[in-house]
C-alpha cells in the first residue's frame, strides 16, 4: 500500500459530513454530502428517492508484481425509488487535475487512461 497516498487520501476526507468508508480490501471511499442545490438536481435529474444523494471519491489499490496500481475515481450515488443506488459518473477537469496532483505529490505518476 503506498502509505503517503493513503494517508493523504484519509486526511483529505475531513470536512463536516464527510464519511471515510473502507468498502473492501484495497477500496476506500470518501463519501461527501453535496450542497442542497446539487442534491436537488441529482434527485430530480435521476429520479431519486427522497434520500440525500452522495458524492463519492474512491481510491482503489491493487498490487501487481511488487508495483502498486492506484485508481482514483469520483461519482455521485443516487438512491432510486426501488431502493437501489445508482452511480452517476461525470467528468470534471478540476477534480481530475486535483487527483493528478495528489498522485504526484505522494510519489505516483498519473496514467490518465
Secondary structure in CASP SS format (residue, H / E / C, confidence):
PFRMAT SS
TARGET T0000
AUTHOR 0000-0000-0000
METHOD secondary structure of the structure
MODEL  1
X C 1.00
X C 1.00
X H 1.00
X H 1.00
X H 1.00
X H 1.00
X H 1.00
X H 1.00
X H 1.00
X H 1.00
X H 1.00
X H 1.00
X C 1.00
X C 1.00
X C 1.00
X C 1.00
X C 1.00
X C 1.00
X E 1.00
X E 1.00
X E 1.00
X E 1.00
X E 1.00
X E 1.00
X C 1.00
X C 1.00
X E 1.00
X E 1.00
X E 1.00
X E 1.00
X E 1.00
X E 1.00
X E 1.00
X C 1.00
X C 1.00
X H 1.00
X H 1.00
X H 1.00
X H 1.00
X H 1.00
X H 1.00
X H 1.00
X H 1.00
X H 1.00
X H 1.00
X C 1.00
X C 1.00
X E 1.00
X C 1.00
X C 1.00
X C 1.00
X C 1.00
X C 1.00
X E 1.00
X E 1.00
X E 1.00
X E 1.00
X E 1.00
X E 1.00
X E 1.00
X E 1.00
X E 1.00
X E 1.00
X E 1.00
X C 1.00
X C 1.00
X E 1.00
X E 1.00
X E 1.00
X E 1.00
X E 1.00
X E 1.00
X E 1.00
X E 1.00
X E 1.00
X E 1.00
X E 1.00
X E 1.00
X E 1.00
X E 1.00
X C 1.00
X C 1.00
X C 1.00
X C 1.00
X E 1.00
X E 1.00
X E 1.00
X E 1.00
X E 1.00
X C 1.00
X C 1.00
X C 1.00
X H 1.00
X H 1.00
X H 1.00
X H 1.00
X H 1.00
X H 1.00
X H 1.00
X H 1.00
X H 1.00
X H 1.00
X H 1.00
X H 1.00
X H 1.00
X C 1.00
X C 1.00
X C 1.00
X C 1.00
X C 1.00
X C 1.00
X C 1.00
X C 1.00
END
